[in-house]
């Protein structure tokens, strides 16, 4: 049985800032890789967004059934390779933020 810390749904926000002039190159790498995680075990939501205020800012909004499912996705060969490929296209390190829902119970 999973420990309490891993048994709740986890929302992961991933912020990616493209270097000036590199957004399209970054999109060319990221867009084809949006659908595969949606089919991974434990994925509930996986969306890819572009900021209205800052056109070079991209955001992945992910919801996983538990932290273990997200960790498997994060450690997958595809994810590791992608993070390596995009390092030269981003203006600052990729931010990964993890949240749990406040339910009021």
MIPA-872538 format. One record per residue: residue number from 1; chain; x, y, z of N, C-alpha, C, O in turn. Coordinates in pm, whole numbers, plus 50000, padded with zeros to 5 digits. Layout:
residues N
+-----+--------+-------+-------+-------+-------+-------+-------+-------+-------+-------+-------+-------+-------+
| num | cadena |   nxx |   nyy |   nzz |  caxx |  cayy |  cazz |   cxx |   cyy |   czz |   oxx |   oyy |   ozz |
+-----+--------+-------+-------+-------+-------+-------+-------+-------+-------+-------+-------+-------+-------+
| NUM |      A |     X |     Y |     Z |     X |     Y |     Z |     X |     Y |     Z |     X |     Y |     Z |
...
+-----+--------+-------+-------+-------+-------+-------+-------+-------+-------+-------+-------+-------+-------+
//
This chain:
residues 105
+-----+--------+-------+-------+-------+-------+-------+-------+-------+-------+-------+-------+-------+-------+
| num | cadena |   nxx |   nyy |   nzz |  caxx |  cayy |  cazz |   cxx |   cyy |   czz |   oxx |   oyy |   ozz |
+-----+--------+-------+-------+-------+-------+-------+-------+-------+-------+-------+-------+-------+-------+
|   1 |      A | 50083 | 49882 | 50000 | 50000 | 50000 | 50000 | 50087 | 50125 | 50000 | 50191 | 50130 | 50066 |
|   2 |      A | 50044 | 50226 | 49925 | 50123 | 50347 | 49916 | 50113 | 50427 | 50045 | 50012 | 50422 | 50116 |
|   3 |      A | 50220 | 50502 | 50074 | 50214 | 50589 | 50191 | 50121 | 50706 | 50159 | 50093 | 50734 | 50043 |
|   4 |      A | 50074 | 50772 | 50263 | 49978 | 50881 | 50248 | 50030 | 50991 | 50155 | 49953 | 51048 | 50078 |
|   5 |      A | 50159 | 51020 | 50161 | 50214 | 51129 | 50080 | 50205 | 51099 | 49931 | 50207 | 51191 | 49849 |
|   6 |      A | 50196 | 50973 | 49894 | 50192 | 50937 | 49752 | 50053 | 50898 | 49704 | 50036 | 50872 | 49585 |
|   7 |      A | 49953 | 50893 | 49792 | 49825 | 50839 | 49753 | 49728 | 50943 | 49696 | 49624 | 50907 | 49643 |
|   8 |      A | 49762 | 51071 | 49707 | 49674 | 51174 | 49653 | 49713 | 51211 | 49510 | 49825 | 51187 | 49467 |
|   9 |      A | 49617 | 51270 | 49439 | 49647 | 51319 | 49305 | 49750 | 51430 | 49315 | 49756 | 51503 | 49414 |
|  10 |      A | 49831 | 51441 | 49213 | 49935 | 51544 | 49209 | 49920 | 51625 | 49080 | 49905 | 51569 | 48972 |
|  11 |      A | 49924 | 51756 | 49095 | 49923 | 51846 | 48979 | 50065 | 51897 | 48963 | 50128 | 51941 | 49059 |
|  12 |      A | 50116 | 51890 | 48842 | 50250 | 51937 | 48813 | 50240 | 52048 | 48710 | 50180 | 52031 | 48603 |
|  13 |      A | 50300 | 52161 | 48743 | 50308 | 52274 | 48652 | 50454 | 52282 | 48607 | 50545 | 52288 | 48690 |
|  14 |      A | 50474 | 52280 | 48476 | 50609 | 52288 | 48420 | 50616 | 52416 | 48338 | 50543 | 52432 | 48240 |
|  15 |      A | 50705 | 52506 | 48378 | 50722 | 52633 | 48308 | 50850 | 52629 | 48225 | 50957 | 52596 | 48275 |
|  16 |      A | 50836 | 52661 | 48099 | 50947 | 52659 | 48005 | 50951 | 52794 | 47936 | 50851 | 52840 | 47882 |
|  17 |      A | 51067 | 52858 | 47938 | 51083 | 52988 | 47872 | 51179 | 52973 | 47755 | 51297 | 52942 | 47773 |
|  18 |      A | 51127 | 52994 | 47636 | 51208 | 52983 | 47515 | 51303 | 53101 | 47503 | 51267 | 53214 | 47537 |
|  19 |      A | 51423 | 53075 | 47456 | 51514 | 53184 | 47423 | 51452 | 53263 | 47308 | 51376 | 53211 | 47228 |
|  20 |      A | 51487 | 53391 | 47304 | 51438 | 53476 | 47195 | 51474 | 53412 | 47061 | 51589 | 53376 | 47038 |
|  21 |      A | 51375 | 53397 | 46974 | 51397 | 53339 | 46842 | 51400 | 53188 | 46838 | 51420 | 53130 | 46731 |
|  22 |      A | 51380 | 53121 | 46950 | 51388 | 52974 | 46957 | 51254 | 52908 | 46985 | 51247 | 52785 | 46995 |
|  23 |      A | 51146 | 52987 | 46997 | 51017 | 52930 | 47034 | 50970 | 52824 | 46933 | 50926 | 52717 | 46974 |
|  24 |      A | 50979 | 52854 | 46805 | 50929 | 52758 | 46706 | 51009 | 52628 | 46710 | 50952 | 52519 | 46698 |
|  25 |      A | 51138 | 52639 | 46725 | 51222 | 52519 | 46736 | 51183 | 52436 | 46859 | 51180 | 52313 | 46855 |
|  26 |      A | 51155 | 52505 | 46968 | 51111 | 52440 | 47090 | 50975 | 52373 | 47070 | 50955 | 52258 | 47110 |
|  27 |      A | 50882 | 52444 | 47007 | 50750 | 52387 | 46978 | 50760 | 52264 | 46889 | 50688 | 52167 | 46908 |
|  28 |      A | 50851 | 52269 | 46792 | 50869 | 52154 | 46701 | 50910 | 52029 | 46778 | 50875 | 51918 | 46737 |
|  29 |      A | 50982 | 52045 | 46888 | 51022 | 51930 | 46971 | 50911 | 51888 | 47068 | 50892 | 51769 | 47093 |
|  30 |      A | 50839 | 51986 | 47122 | 50743 | 51957 | 47229 | 50606 | 51911 | 47179 | 50550 | 51817 | 47235 |
|  31 |      A | 50553 | 51974 | 47076 | 50416 | 51943 | 47032 | 50397 | 51795 | 46998 | 50296 | 51738 | 47039 |
|  32 |      A | 50489 | 51731 | 46925 | 50467 | 51588 | 46895 | 50469 | 51498 | 47019 | 50425 | 51383 | 47012 |
|  33 |      A | 50519 | 51549 | 47130 | 50531 | 51466 | 47250 | 50421 | 51494 | 47353 | 50432 | 51451 | 47468 |
|  34 |      A | 50316 | 51565 | 47312 | 50206 | 51594 | 47405 | 50115 | 51473 | 47423 | 50073 | 51445 | 47536 |
|  35 |      A | 50083 | 51402 | 47318 | 49986 | 51292 | 47329 | 50037 | 51167 | 47402 | 49959 | 51109 | 47478 |
|  36 |      A | 50161 | 51122 | 47386 | 50204 | 50999 | 47454 | 50183 | 50999 | 47606 | 50136 | 50899 | 47659 |
|  37 |      A | 50216 | 51108 | 47679 | 50192 | 51103 | 47824 | 50045 | 51090 | 47861 | 50012 | 51036 | 47967 |
|  38 |      A | 49957 | 51137 | 47776 | 49814 | 51127 | 47804 | 49769 | 50981 | 47811 | 49666 | 50950 | 47871 |
|  39 |      A | 49845 | 50893 | 47749 | 49812 | 50751 | 47746 | 49884 | 50672 | 47856 | 49861 | 50553 | 47873 |
|  40 |      A | 49973 | 50739 | 47929 | 50048 | 50671 | 48034 | 49957 | 50639 | 48152 | 49865 | 50713 | 48185 |
|  41 |      A | 49987 | 50527 | 48213 | 49912 | 50486 | 48331 | 49923 | 50595 | 48438 | 50032 | 50642 | 48470 |
|  42 |      A | 49809 | 50633 | 48492 | 49806 | 50730 | 48599 | 49785 | 50874 | 48555 | 49762 | 50961 | 48639 |
|  43 |      A | 49793 | 50901 | 48424 | 49771 | 51038 | 48379 | 49623 | 51069 | 48372 | 49547 | 50992 | 48314 |
|  44 |      A | 49583 | 51182 | 48429 | 49444 | 51225 | 48428 | 49425 | 51347 | 48338 | 49324 | 51357 | 48267 |
|  45 |      A | 49521 | 51439 | 48340 | 49516 | 51560 | 48256 | 49658 | 51590 | 48210 | 49753 | 51576 | 48287 |
|  46 |      A | 49672 | 51630 | 48085 | 49803 | 51668 | 48033 | 49780 | 51772 | 47924 | 49743 | 51736 | 47811 |
|  47 |      A | 49800 | 51900 | 47956 | 49777 | 52005 | 47857 | 49904 | 52086 | 47838 | 49987 | 52097 | 47928 |
|  48 |      A | 49917 | 52143 | 47720 | 50031 | 52225 | 47682 | 49977 | 52361 | 47645 | 49886 | 52372 | 47563 |
|  49 |      A | 50033 | 52466 | 47704 | 49979 | 52601 | 47690 | 50088 | 52701 | 47659 | 50205 | 52681 | 47689 |
|  50 |      A | 50045 | 52811 | 47597 | 50132 | 52925 | 47569 | 50078 | 53046 | 47642 | 49957 | 53071 | 47641 |
|  51 |      A | 50164 | 53122 | 47705 | 50124 | 53239 | 47781 | 50068 | 53348 | 47690 | 50120 | 53371 | 47580 |
|  52 |      A | 49964 | 53414 | 47735 | 49908 | 53527 | 47663 | 49996 | 53650 | 47682 | 50016 | 53728 | 47589 |
|  53 |      A | 50050 | 53669 | 47802 | 50132 | 53786 | 47833 | 50275 | 53776 | 47779 | 50333 | 53877 | 47738 |
|  54 |      A | 50331 | 53655 | 47778 | 50470 | 53637 | 47735 | 50473 | 53524 | 47632 | 50468 | 53407 | 47670 |
|  55 |      A | 50482 | 53557 | 47504 | 50475 | 53453 | 47400 | 50587 | 53349 | 47405 | 50575 | 53242 | 47345 |
|  56 |      A | 50694 | 53378 | 47477 | 50803 | 53280 | 47489 | 50787 | 53187 | 47608 | 50870 | 53098 | 47628 |
|  57 |      A | 50681 | 53207 | 47687 | 50658 | 53122 | 47804 | 50558 | 53012 | 47771 | 50447 | 53040 | 47723 |
|  58 |      A | 50597 | 52889 | 47797 | 50513 | 52772 | 47773 | 50488 | 52703 | 47906 | 50569 | 52712 | 47998 |
|  59 |      A | 50374 | 52633 | 47914 | 50337 | 52570 | 48039 | 50274 | 52434 | 48012 | 50183 | 52422 | 47930 |
|  60 |      A | 50323 | 52334 | 48082 | 50255 | 52205 | 48086 | 50178 | 52200 | 48216 | 50231 | 52232 | 48322 |
|  61 |      A | 50052 | 52160 | 48207 | 49966 | 52142 | 48325 | 49928 | 51995 | 48326 | 49857 | 51947 | 48238 |
|  62 |      A | 49976 | 51925 | 48427 | 49959 | 51780 | 48433 | 49891 | 51741 | 48564 | 49921 | 51798 | 48669 |
|  63 |      A | 49802 | 51644 | 48557 | 49746 | 51586 | 48678 | 49765 | 51435 | 48669 | 49730 | 51371 | 48570 |
|  64 |      A | 49823 | 51380 | 48776 | 49852 | 51236 | 48784 | 49778 | 51179 | 48904 | 49751 | 51251 | 49000 |
|  65 |      A | 49745 | 51051 | 48897 | 49668 | 50989 | 49005 | 49747 | 50978 | 49135 | 49688 | 50969 | 49243 |
|  66 |      A | 49880 | 50979 | 49125 | 49966 | 50977 | 49244 | 50107 | 51018 | 49204 | 50141 | 51020 | 49086 |
|  67 |      A | 50189 | 51049 | 49303 | 50326 | 51093 | 49278 | 50407 | 50985 | 49207 | 50492 | 51016 | 49123 |
|  68 |      A | 50384 | 50861 | 49240 | 50457 | 50751 | 49178 | 50435 | 50749 | 49026 | 50530 | 50729 | 48950 |
|  69 |      A | 50311 | 50771 | 48982 | 50283 | 50774 | 48838 | 50357 | 50889 | 48771 | 50414 | 50872 | 48664 |
|  70 |      A | 50357 | 51005 | 48836 | 50430 | 51119 | 48780 | 50580 | 51090 | 48776 | 50646 | 51117 | 48675 |
|  71 |      A | 50633 | 51035 | 48883 | 50777 | 51004 | 48887 | 50816 | 50909 | 48774 | 50922 | 50926 | 48714 |
|  72 |      A | 50735 | 50810 | 48745 | 50763 | 50717 | 48634 | 50766 | 50793 | 48502 | 50854 | 50769 | 48419 |
|  73 |      A | 50672 | 50884 | 48483 | 50670 | 50966 | 48362 | 50796 | 51052 | 48355 | 50862 | 51058 | 48251 |
|  74 |      A | 50830 | 51119 | 48465 | 50946 | 51209 | 48469 | 51075 | 51134 | 48438 | 51164 | 51188 | 48372 |
|  75 |      A | 51086 | 51010 | 48486 | 51207 | 50931 | 48466 | 51208 | 50852 | 48335 | 51307 | 50786 | 48304 |
|  76 |      A | 51099 | 50858 | 48259 | 51094 | 50781 | 48135 | 51203 | 50829 | 48039 | 51243 | 50945 | 48042 |
|  77 |      A | 51249 | 50737 | 47956 | 51356 | 50769 | 47861 | 51316 | 50888 | 47773 | 51398 | 50976 | 47748 |
|  78 |      A | 51194 | 50890 | 47728 | 51144 | 50999 | 47643 | 51156 | 51135 | 47713 | 51201 | 51232 | 47653 |
|  79 |      A | 51115 | 51141 | 47840 | 51121 | 51266 | 47915 | 51265 | 51310 | 47941 | 51298 | 51428 | 47927 |
|  80 |      A | 51349 | 51217 | 47978 | 51489 | 51249 | 48005 | 51556 | 51302 | 47878 | 51627 | 51402 | 47882 |
|  81 |      A | 51533 | 51235 | 47767 | 51593 | 51278 | 47641 | 51541 | 51416 | 47599 | 51618 | 51499 | 47550 |
|  82 |      A | 51413 | 51439 | 47618 | 51355 | 51567 | 47581 | 51417 | 51680 | 47662 | 51454 | 51783 | 47606 |
|  83 |      A | 51429 | 51663 | 47792 | 51488 | 51768 | 47876 | 51630 | 51798 | 47831 | 51673 | 51914 | 47835 |
|  84 |      A | 51703 | 51697 | 47789 | 51839 | 51717 | 47740 | 51839 | 51795 | 47607 | 51920 | 51885 | 47588 |
|  85 |      A | 51748 | 51760 | 47517 | 51742 | 51823 | 47385 | 51707 | 51971 | 47390 | 51755 | 52049 | 47308 |
|  86 |      A | 51625 | 52011 | 47486 | 51576 | 52149 | 47486 | 51663 | 52245 | 47568 | 51634 | 52364 | 47571 |
|  87 |      A | 51766 | 52196 | 47634 | 51847 | 52282 | 47721 | 51902 | 52405 | 47649 | 51909 | 52513 | 47709 |
|  88 |      A | 51940 | 52392 | 47524 | 51997 | 52505 | 47450 | 51891 | 52599 | 47394 | 51924 | 52703 | 47338 |
|  89 |      A | 51763 | 52563 | 47409 | 51655 | 52643 | 47354 | 51582 | 52725 | 47460 | 51494 | 52805 | 47427 |
|  90 |      A | 51617 | 52705 | 47587 | 51548 | 52774 | 47695 | 51635 | 52885 | 47753 | 51758 | 52876 | 47756 |
|  91 |      A | 51567 | 52992 | 47800 | 51639 | 53107 | 47853 | 51675 | 53093 | 48000 | 51762 | 53165 | 48051 |
|  92 |      A | 51609 | 53001 | 48069 | 51639 | 52972 | 48209 | 51599 | 52828 | 48239 | 51526 | 52767 | 48161 |
|  93 |      A | 51646 | 52775 | 48351 | 51612 | 52635 | 48381 | 51461 | 52612 | 48384 | 51384 | 52699 | 48426 |
|  94 |      A | 51421 | 52495 | 48340 | 51279 | 52456 | 48342 | 51236 | 52447 | 48488 | 51308 | 52391 | 48571 |
|  95 |      A | 51119 | 52501 | 48518 | 51065 | 52496 | 48654 | 50961 | 52385 | 48663 | 50870 | 52378 | 48579 |
|  96 |      A | 50974 | 52300 | 48762 | 50877 | 52194 | 48790 | 50817 | 52222 | 48927 | 50888 | 52225 | 49027 |
|  97 |      A | 50686 | 52243 | 48932 | 50619 | 52272 | 49058 | 50511 | 52166 | 49081 | 50433 | 52136 | 48991 |
|  98 |      A | 50508 | 52111 | 49200 | 50412 | 52004 | 49233 | 50313 | 52054 | 49337 | 50350 | 52120 | 49434 |
|  99 |      A | 50186 | 52022 | 49314 | 50079 | 52069 | 49402 | 49985 | 51954 | 49435 | 49974 | 51857 | 49361 |
| 100 |      A | 49919 | 51968 | 49549 | 49808 | 51878 | 49581 | 49685 | 51966 | 49607 | 49697 | 52080 | 49653 |
| 101 |      A | 49570 | 51913 | 49577 | 49446 | 51989 | 49590 | 49410 | 52008 | 49737 | 49429 | 51919 | 49819 |
| 102 |      A | 49360 | 52126 | 49768 | 49305 | 52153 | 49900 | 49156 | 52125 | 49891 | 49084 | 52193 | 49818 |
| 103 |      A | 49111 | 52026 | 49964 | 48974 | 51981 | 49949 | 48876 | 52040 | 50051 | 48755 | 52031 | 50032 |
| 104 |      A | 48926 | 52098 | 50158 | 48839 | 52155 | 50260 | 48780 | 52052 | 50355 | 48692 | 52084 | 50435 |
| 105 |      A | 48828 | 51929 | 50347 | 48780 | 51824 | 50439 | 48862 | 51822 | 50565 | 48836 | 51741 | 50654 |
+-----+--------+-------+-------+-------+-------+-------+-------+-------+-------+-------+-------+-------+-------+
//
